[in-house]
Amino acid sequence: MPCNQRRTAHWIRNAATKAATSALIALGALSTSLLPAVAQAREFVSIKGKSVNVREKPSTRSATLWELSRGYPLQITQRQGQWLRVKDHEATLGWVHAPLTGKAPHMMVTARSANLRSGPGPKHGRVGRLEQHELLRTLKKQGGWVQVQRDNGQSGWVAKSLVWGW
């Protein structure tokens, strides 16, 4: 193959590869822009009433799937009018009426138990023991640790890997 034809064939291969790469990048950007903003950013709420029903569909006439208590943290996966489709650390739960949720950050203990410590780290003394599914008010985050407060007012630090929420 003469030199000019090789150069032309090489240029065509490079141009095709660049075009394919550009198309994939554009497709990725397009698919990201089509996703709801909620799916891109992890948006959380917590239950603000004493207890709230999680429904199968976004309607008060829909079946109740779960009843959640004050402070239960939820991640929003979809919005429909005044309703939020939510999930917890395990799975999608259903729909809650948005006015019954708030922006007070909470955590739930996901480990079987966890140490509540006086400071952010394992070298700090234990001030309490947290039980699985215990709900905690989030006060502050520092590295891999979260400062939390129990319903009884006791506060301390817990490893972020042992809790879920915001």
Secondary structure as UniProt FT lines:
FT   HELIX           3..34
FT   HELIX           37..40
FT   STRAND          44..47
FT   STRAND          51..55
FT   TURN            60..61
FT   STRAND          64..69
FT   TURN            70..71
FT   STRAND          73..80
FT   TURN            81..82
FT   STRAND          83..87
FT   STRAND          92..97
FT   HELIX           98..100
FT   STRAND          101..102
FT   STRAND          106..109
FT   STRAND          113..117
FT   TURN            122..123
FT   STRAND          126..131
FT   TURN            132..133
FT   STRAND          135..142
FT   TURN            143..144
FT   STRAND          145..149
FT   TURN            151..152
FT   STRAND          155..159
FT   HELIX           160..162
FT   STRAND          163..165
//
